[in-house]
């Protein structure tokens, strides 16, 4: 008999009057805010403008949610289109089911659109946001706890997760590995790793984001090995396990190639921020008394030179 375990919530919904607050959706929302907050701080530190990360996130987040849901529905189509299933459930995102691979892939498309509209390089923006994405995943995984889903094999460890029976979906009561907790803690470690490596090696041109991807896939491969929920298998390995391997290799190759082609970090990540800084600097110099005199002198010389060039050329008297 297991005397110590992590209890599961009796319900994933809390009603605030007539408004239902779903734990899964709440965790996703909090995660997005955390990612934007941390990403904004990092973006400003790199020379960008405050608010730019949030502006681009307006494009990236909806695309990411759609991509994450599409990946889940496509890879687990039998949950929505099999015998006795209702295809309308595919749109009920609050019941759980977001694939991180689809979320990152389609979210990158949305981010590219937002960056293009602002004249910002996507790799630089992705580098600033990378640790924040890991933190968002760490928070978002607790949504699986509210829904009592994505747990691992049966165990009697003190930190085992207690799952309640649900015959409607074939869920068996017992204590299982809390894979949601394992992945949440791993994502926090990934965030710390990216922040440390970024400061230590001055990562740029998308390499901080690639490091996040590579590190995350290592932990995801392990948690996939522990999970017992239904999943498609290829050569005896879960589909997400193969995806983790392929994405890890792609991220490592990108880091190596990028380091050779574009060493160092971008000098300018947001041209508009540089222009704003130059303007503020000039205005501050002009209003700084003696400190502003060099700027005034230069402007006066430019004015006189311009006036002289506009005078008609006088020919010498014969």
C-alpha positions in Angstrom: 0.0 0.0 0.0 1.4 3.4 -1.0 1.1 5.8 1.9 2.7 8.8 0.1 1.6 10.1 -3.3 0.7 13.3 -5.2 -3.1 13.7 -5.2 -4.9 14.6 -8.4 -7.5 17.3 -8.5 -11.1 16.0 -8.2 -12.1 18.3 -11.0 -10.3 20.3 -13.7 -12.8 23.1 -13.6 -13.5 25.8 -11.0 -16.6 27.9 -11.4 -16.3 31.6 -10.6 -20.0 32.3 -10.6 -21.3 31.5 -14.1 -17.7 31.5 -15.5 -15.9 28.2 -15.7 -12.1 28.4 -15.1 -10.5 25.4 -16.5 -7.2 24.4 -15.0 -5.6 23.3 -18.4 -6.4 26.7 -20.0 -5.3 28.6 -17.0 -1.9 27.0 -17.0 -1.5 27.7 -20.7 -2.4 31.4 -20.2 0.0 31.8 -17.3 2.7 30.1 -19.2 2.3 32.5 -22.2 2.4 35.6 -19.9 5.6 34.2 -18.2 7.3 33.6 -21.6 6.4 37.1 -22.8 7.6 38.7 -19.6 11.0 36.9 -19.6 11.4 37.3 -23.4 10.8 41.1 -23.1 13.5 41.5 -20.5 16.0 39.5 -22.6 15.0 41.4 -25.8 15.6 44.8 -24.1 19.0 43.6 -22.8 19.9 42.7 -26.4 19.1 46.2 -27.6 15.5 45.8 -28.6 12.4 48.0 -27.7 10.1 47.2 -24.8 6.8 45.7 -26.0 8.2 44.2 -29.2 8.1 40.7 -27.9 4.5 41.0 -26.9 3.6 42.5 -30.3 5.1 39.6 -32.1 3.6 37.1 -29.6 0.2 38.3 -30.8 1.0 36.5 -34.0 3.0 33.6 -32.6 0.6 32.4 -29.9 -2.5 31.9 -32.0 -0.5 30.2 -34.7 1.2 28.0 -32.0 -2.1 27.0 -30.4 -3.5 26.0 -33.8 -0.3 24.1 -34.7 -0.2 22.3 -31.4 -3.8 21.2 -31.7 -3.4 20.1 -35.3 -0.4 18.0 -34.4 -2.3 16.3 -31.6 -5.4 15.7 -33.7 -3.4 14.3 -36.6 -1.2 12.0 -34.6 -4.1 10.8 -32.4 -6.9 11.0 -34.9 -8.6 7.8 -33.6 -9.6 9.8 -30.5 -11.8 12.0 -32.6 -12.7 10.2 -35.8 -12.8 6.5 -34.6 -15.8 4.4 -33.9 -18.1 6.0 -31.3 -16.1 9.3 -31.3 -17.4 12.8 -32.0 -15.2 14.9 -34.3 -16.5 18.0 -32.6 -14.3 17.1 -29.7 -11.3 17.9 -31.8 -12.1 21.6 -31.2 -12.3 21.3 -27.4 -8.8 22.4 -26.7 -9.6 22.9 -23.0 -9.9 19.1 -22.6 -6.2 18.8 -23.2 -4.2 17.8 -26.3 -1.5 20.2 -27.6 1.6 18.8 -29.4 4.7 20.9 -28.7 6.1 20.1 -32.1 3.2 21.5 -34.0 3.0 24.5 -31.6 6.7 25.5 -32.2 6.5 24.8 -35.9 3.4 26.8 -36.7 4.2 29.3 -33.9 7.4 30.1 -35.7 5.4 30.9 -38.9 3.3 33.4 -36.9 6.5 34.8 -35.3 8.1 35.2 -38.8 5.1 37.2 -39.9 5.3 39.4 -36.9 9.1 39.9 -37.2 8.8 40.7 -40.9 6.3 43.4 -40.2 8.7 45.0 -37.7 11.8 44.5 -39.8 13.3 42.2 -37.1 15.4 39.0 -37.7 13.4 36.0 -36.5 16.5 34.1 -35.1 17.3 37.0 -32.8 13.7 37.2 -31.5 13.7 33.4 -31.0 16.9 33.5 -29.0 15.4 36.1 -26.7 12.3 34.1 -26.2 13.8 30.6 -25.9 14.1 30.3 -22.1 10.6 31.8 -21.8 9.2 29.1 -23.9 10.7 26.5 -21.7 9.3 28.2 -18.6 5.9 28.3 -20.4 6.1 24.6 -21.0 7.0 24.0 -17.4 3.8 25.8 -16.3 1.7 24.4 -19.0 2.4 20.8 -18.0 0.5 21.3 -14.8 -2.6 21.5 -17.0 -2.1 17.7 -17.5 -2.3 17.3 -13.8 -5.7 19.0 -13.7 -6.9 16.7 -16.5 -5.3 13.5 -15.0 -3.6 12.7 -18.3 -0.2 11.8 -19.7 1.1 10.0 -16.7 3.7 7.2 -16.7 4.0 3.6 -15.6 2.6 2.3 -12.3 4.9 2.9 -9.3 4.8 3.0 -5.5 7.4 5.8 -5.2 6.7 8.5 -2.6 6.1 11.0 -5.4 3.8 8.8 -7.4 0.7 10.4 -8.9 -2.7 9.1 -7.7 -5.1 8.7 -10.7 -8.8 8.2 -10.3 -10.7 5.6 -12.3 -12.8 6.7 -15.3 -14.4 3.8 -17.2 -15.7 6.1 -19.9 -12.1 6.6 -21.2 -10.6 3.4 -19.9 -8.6 5.1 -17.1 -7.6 2.7 -14.3 -7.2 3.9 -10.8 -3.7 3.6 -9.2 -0.4 5.4 -8.6 1.8 6.2 -11.6 4.9 8.1 -12.5 4.1 11.8 -12.6 5.6 12.4 -16.1 4.0 15.9 -16.2 6.1 16.8 -13.1 9.3 15.3 -14.6 8.9 17.3 -17.8 8.0 20.4 -15.9 11.2 20.3 -13.8 13.2 19.4 -16.9 11.9 22.4 -18.7 13.0 24.7 -15.8 16.5 23.2 -16.0 16.5 23.8 -19.8 15.5 27.4 -19.2 18.4 27.8 -16.8 20.8 26.1 -19.1 19.9 28.4 -22.1 20.3 31.5 -19.9 23.7 30.4 -18.6 25.0 29.3 -22.0 23.8 32.5 -23.6 25.7 34.6 -21.1 28.8 32.4 -21.2 29.1 31.9 -24.9 27.2 34.9 -26.3 24.9 32.9 -28.4 23.3 34.5 -31.4 21.6 33.9 -34.8 19.2 31.4 -33.4 21.7 29.2 -31.5 20.1 29.9 -28.1 16.8 28.7 -29.5 18.4 25.7 -31.0 20.0 24.8 -27.7 16.6 25.0 -26.0 15.2 22.6 -28.7 18.1 20.1 -28.4 18.0 20.1 -24.5 14.2 19.8 -24.4 14.1 16.8 -26.7 16.5 14.9 -24.5 14.1 15.1 -21.5 11.1 14.5 -23.7 12.6 11.3 -25.1 12.9 10.0 -21.5 9.4 11.0 -20.4 8.0 9.4 -23.6 9.7 6.2 -22.6 7.8 6.2 -19.3 4.4 7.1 -20.5 1.7 4.4 -20.9 -1.1 6.3 -22.7 -2.0 5.1 -26.2 0.3 6.2 -28.9 1.4 5.2 -32.4 4.6 3.2 -32.5 7.2 3.0 -35.3 9.7 0.1 -35.0 8.7 -0.4 -31.4 9.3 3.3 -30.4 6.6 5.9 -29.7 6.1 8.4 -32.5 7.1 11.3 -30.2 10.3 9.4 -29.4 11.3 9.4 -33.0 10.3 13.0 -33.4 12.5 13.9 -30.4 15.5 12.1 -32.0 15.0 13.9 -35.4 14.4 17.3 -33.9 17.5 16.9 -31.6 19.7 16.1 -34.6 18.3 19.0 -36.6 19.0 21.4 -33.7 22.5 20.2 -33.2 23.3 20.5 -36.9 21.9 24.0 -37.0 24.1 25.1 -34.0 27.2 23.8 -35.7 26.5 25.2 -39.1 25.3 28.5 -37.8 28.4 29.0 -35.6 30.6 28.6 -38.6 28.6 30.8 -40.9 27.6 33.5 -38.5 29.9 33.5 -35.4 29.1 35.8 -32.5 25.8 37.6 -31.9 23.8 40.2 -33.9 25.1 43.7 -33.3 21.6 45.1 -34.0 18.4 43.2 -33.3 15.9 46.0 -33.8 16.9 48.9 -36.1 14.1 51.1 -34.8 15.5 50.9 -31.2 18.9 52.1 -32.5 17.2 55.1 -34.3 15.2 55.9 -31.1 18.4 55.8 -29.1 20.3 58.1 -31.5 17.4 60.6 -31.5 17.2 60.7 -27.7 20.9 61.0 -27.4 21.0 64.0 -29.8 18.1 65.7 -28.1 19.7 65.1 -24.7 23.0 66.6 -25.9 21.4 69.7 -27.2 19.7 70.4 -23.9 22.7 69.7 -21.8 24.4 73.1 -21.6 28.1 73.0 -22.4 27.9 69.3 -23.0 25.6 70.0 -26.0 27.8 72.6 -27.6 29.7 70.2 -29.9 26.4 69.1 -31.4 25.3 72.7 -31.9 28.6 73.7 -33.5 28.4 70.8 -35.9 24.8 71.7 -36.9 25.8 75.4 -37.3 28.7 74.4 -39.6 26.4 72.2 -41.6 24.0 75.1 -42.0 26.6 77.5 -43.2 28.1 75.0 -45.6 24.7 74.4 -47.0 24.0 78.1 -47.4 27.4 78.6 -49.1 26.7 75.9 -51.6 23.4 77.5 -52.5 25.0 80.9 -53.5 25.5 81.4 -57.2 29.1 81.1 -58.3 30.7 84.5 -58.9 33.0 84.8 -61.9 36.1 86.9 -61.6 36.0 90.3 -63.3 37.7 90.4 -66.6 
